[in-house]
């Protein structure tokens, strides 16, 4: 089994970001410029990226960026991952997404209270 290098993984992530950029641009067009608006748009943007990653890994074993960089996500046995592994693989990312959203809400609430 050949492991992808840091630079290959970084390139794949940047390609995935470019793939999702049109969706992020639509969310940005909706933005009214207020802190609350920015926070409310953070949620669908973060969820979109997490859902994209889980779906692509569960369905195809790779995201578009990984496909371009010829990286496949497989089990240690070399077999393709399934939905369970895709969710488990992304669970830490999802946890930090939720934590970031909660932290942002708390910061906004505390700022308004002061």
ZIMO-V636253 format. One line per field, one symbol per residue. ss: DSSP state (a for helix, b for strand, c for the rest). psi: psi as a letter, one per 40 degrees, with the letter a starting at -180 (. if undefined). A space follows every 50 residues. Layout:
# ZIMO-V636253
ss->???
psi->???
This chain:
# ZIMO-V636253
ss->cccccaaaaaaaaaaaaaaaaaaaaaaaaaccccaaaaaaaaaaaaaaaa aaaaaaaaaacccaaaaacccccbcccccbccaaaaaaaaaaaaaaaaaa aaaaaaaaaaaaac
psi->hhiiiddddddddddddddeddddddddddheeiddddddeddddddddd dddddddddeeiidddddefhihiideeiiiadddddddedddddddddd ddddddddddddd.
